[in-house]
Amino acid sequence: MAHDGKRTIQSIERAVAILDYLADKSNGERLTTLSRELDLNKSTAFSLISSLEAYGLVSQDQETGRYSLGLRMLHYGLAVQNHMDLVRDAQPHLEKLSALYGETAHMATLSGTEIVYVAKAESTRNIRMVTEIGGKTPAHCSALGKVLLAALPGEQLRALIEQMDFTPYTPATITDPARFLQELEDVRRKGYAYDQEERESGLFCISAPILDAQKKCIAAISISIPAGRAVQHNIDAITKSVLETANTISAQLGHR
């Protein structure tokens, strides 16, 4: 099947149709009505809604037999809301950090073995790091990736390390898993990470974690400096500024 020009799996499309339908039914709906309204065979509708119920996406009132959205949907909704709040709250601080040094500042989250840029404040200089919101970069060769990976529990981190190909993008890229794990241990100890021309020759980055009220690392911020200008800056001072910015954003999220 196709949707907006993209191929989709029919069973998933039908499941989403059920969720969309129930989202508009504040009092829930019975299976018979739901299957008729969505033009689904009753046995197909029952099979789909039973699977959704098993995963907490749908719940059934045992007295009325009506189906409604489950509590897991609330969890997803809150996660999206938190993400939107995070970008909104972080943006002015990224812009302030960028303006302070005239360099590009980013915020990213982890997606498997890659990082995803979710916010940025771009440098106005001609020579600068060029990225797009939604763009991805391998985590093993970026300061942002090191910070996000260093915050993971041991078992989850080891699983991701096994999936990484450790492509050597520059001579400085860390390609040995054991050495990379040592690097992450150093990041945990210091509380920040450097990318010393490991993804792109001529680019130096500094990153620090964003923590929520439960002390969980939910994102990371960074500042990216062309190596030619890095020597003109006081790296210790910039590192301190990145950490202070990260702490300020974390405080807005309830971290203490």
C-alpha positions in Angstrom: 0.0 0.0 0.0 1.1 3.6 -0.4 0.6 6.7 1.8 1.9 10.1 0.8 4.0 8.5 -1.9 5.6 6.0 0.5 5.0 2.3 0.7 3.5 1.0 3.9 2.6 -2.3 5.5 -1.1 -2.9 5.4 -1.5 -4.3 8.9 0.4 -1.3 10.4 -1.7 1.1 8.3 -4.9 -0.5 9.6 -3.6 -0.5 13.2 -2.8 3.2 12.9 -6.3 3.8 11.5 -7.7 2.1 14.6 -5.6 4.3 16.9 -6.7 7.4 14.9 -10.3 6.4 15.2 -10.2 5.8 18.9 -8.4 9.1 19.5 -11.6 10.8 18.5 -13.8 8.7 20.7 -13.7 10.0 24.2 -16.0 7.3 25.5 -14.4 4.5 23.5 -16.1 2.3 20.8 -17.3 -1.2 20.5 -15.6 -3.6 18.1 -18.6 -4.0 15.9 -19.0 -0.3 15.3 -15.2 0.2 14.9 -14.9 -2.5 12.2 -17.9 -1.2 10.3 -16.7 2.4 10.4 -13.2 1.5 9.3 -14.5 -1.0 6.7 -12.6 -3.9 8.3 -13.6 -7.5 8.6 -14.6 -8.1 12.2 -12.1 -10.9 12.7 -9.3 -8.7 11.2 -10.3 -5.8 13.5 -10.4 -8.1 16.5 -6.9 -9.5 15.7 -5.5 -6.0 15.3 -7.1 -4.5 18.3 -6.1 -7.5 20.5 -2.4 -7.0 19.4 -2.7 -3.3 20.3 -4.2 -4.2 23.6 -1.4 -6.7 24.4 1.1 -3.8 24.0 -0.9 -1.3 26.1 -1.8 0.9 23.1 -5.5 0.1 23.5 -7.5 -0.9 26.6 -11.0 -2.4 26.9 -13.6 -1.5 29.5 -14.7 -4.8 30.9 -18.2 -3.6 31.8 -19.1 -1.8 28.5 -16.8 -3.7 26.1 -15.7 -0.5 24.6 -12.1 0.0 23.4 -10.1 3.2 24.1 -6.5 4.3 23.8 -4.3 2.8 26.3 -1.9 4.3 28.8 1.1 3.6 26.6 -0.2 6.2 24.2 0.0 8.7 27.0 3.7 7.8 27.5 4.4 8.4 23.9 2.5 11.7 23.9 4.5 12.9 26.9 7.7 11.8 25.3 6.9 13.9 22.2 5.9 16.9 24.4 9.1 16.6 26.4 11.1 16.6 23.2 9.3 19.7 21.9 9.8 21.4 25.2 13.5 20.5 25.2 14.1 22.1 21.8 12.1 25.2 22.7 13.9 25.6 26.0 17.3 24.9 24.6 17.3 27.2 21.6 17.9 30.6 23.3 20.8 29.1 25.2 22.3 27.6 22.1 22.0 31.0 20.4 23.7 32.7 23.4 26.5 30.1 23.4 27.0 30.5 19.6 27.0 34.3 19.8 29.5 34.3 22.7 32.2 32.7 20.5 30.9 33.2 17.0 30.7 29.5 16.4 28.0 26.9 15.6 26.2 25.3 18.6 24.2 22.1 18.3 21.9 19.9 20.3 21.5 16.2 19.4 19.9 13.0 20.6 21.0 9.3 20.2 19.4 7.1 17.6 21.0 3.7 17.6 24.7 4.1 16.6 24.1 7.6 15.3 23.3 11.0 16.6 20.4 13.2 15.3 20.7 17.0 15.3 17.5 18.4 16.8 18.5 22.0 17.3 21.3 24.4 16.3 22.4 28.0 16.4 24.6 28.6 13.3 27.7 30.7 13.1 27.6 33.7 10.7 31.2 33.1 9.6 32.0 31.9 6.1 33.9 28.9 7.4 31.7 26.9 9.7 30.2 23.5 10.3 27.2 22.9 8.0 24.4 20.6 9.3 20.7 20.1 9.0 18.1 19.6 11.7 17.2 15.9 11.4 20.6 15.1 9.9 22.6 12.2 11.3 26.3 11.5 12.1 28.0 8.3 13.4 28.2 8.5 17.2 31.7 7.1 17.4 33.4 10.0 15.8 31.6 13.0 17.4 31.8 14.7 20.7 28.0 14.6 21.0 28.0 10.9 20.3 30.6 10.3 23.0 28.6 12.1 25.6 25.4 10.3 24.7 27.0 6.9 24.6 28.9 7.5 27.8 25.6 8.0 29.6 24.2 4.6 28.6 24.0 1.6 31.0 26.8 -1.0 30.4 24.7 -3.7 28.7 23.1 -1.3 26.3 26.4 0.4 25.5 28.1 -2.9 24.8 25.2 -3.9 22.4 25.7 -0.7 20.5 29.5 -1.0 20.4 29.0 -4.4 18.7 26.8 -2.8 16.0 29.3 0.0 15.2 31.5 -0.3 12.2 34.0 2.3 13.4 34.6 3.7 10.0 37.9 5.8 9.9 36.7 9.2 8.6 40.0 10.9 9.3 43.4 9.7 10.7 42.2 10.8 14.1 39.0 8.6 14.2 39.1 6.1 17.0 38.6 2.7 15.3 39.4 0.3 18.1 36.4 -0.6 20.3 38.5 -1.2 23.4 40.2 2.2 23.0 36.8 3.8 22.3 35.4 2.4 25.6 38.4 3.9 27.4 37.5 7.2 25.8 34.0 7.0 27.0 35.2 6.2 30.5 37.2 9.4 30.4 34.1 11.3 29.2 32.2 10.0 32.2 34.9 11.1 34.6 35.3 14.6 33.1 31.6 15.2 32.3 32.4 16.5 28.7 33.8 15.2 25.4 36.0 16.5 22.6 36.0 15.6 18.9 39.5 16.4 17.8 39.1 16.2 14.0 37.7 12.7 14.3 34.7 13.1 11.9 36.0 15.9 9.7 39.6 17.1 9.3 39.9 20.7 10.4 36.9 20.6 12.9 37.1 20.6 16.7 34.0 20.1 18.9 33.2 20.2 22.6 30.1 18.6 24.0 28.3 18.2 27.4 25.2 16.3 28.5 21.6 17.5 29.1 20.1 15.8 32.1 16.4 15.6 33.1 14.9 15.5 36.6 15.7 11.8 36.9 19.4 12.5 36.1 19.0 10.8 32.8 21.0 12.1 29.8 18.3 12.9 27.2 20.4 15.0 24.8 23.8 16.7 24.5 24.9 20.1 23.3 28.1 21.1 21.5 30.0 23.9 20.0 31.9 23.3 16.7 35.1 25.2 15.9 37.2 25.1 12.8 40.7 23.9 13.9 42.3 27.0 12.4 40.2 29.2 14.8 40.4 26.7 17.7 44.0 27.8 18.4 42.7 31.4 18.7 40.3 30.4 21.5 40.8 29.5 25.1 39.5 25.9 24.9 39.3 25.6 28.7 37.0 28.7 28.8 34.8 27.4 26.0 34.5 24.0 27.7 33.4 25.8 30.9 30.8 27.7 28.9 29.5 24.6 27.2 29.2 22.9 30.6 27.4 25.9 32.1 25.0 26.1 29.2 24.2 22.4 29.5 23.7 22.8 33.2 21.3 25.7 32.7 19.2 23.8 30.2 19.2 20.7 32.5 18.0 22.9 35.4 15.1 24.1 33.3 14.1 20.4 32.8 14.1 19.9 36.6 17.6 18.5 37.1 19.3 19.4 40.3 
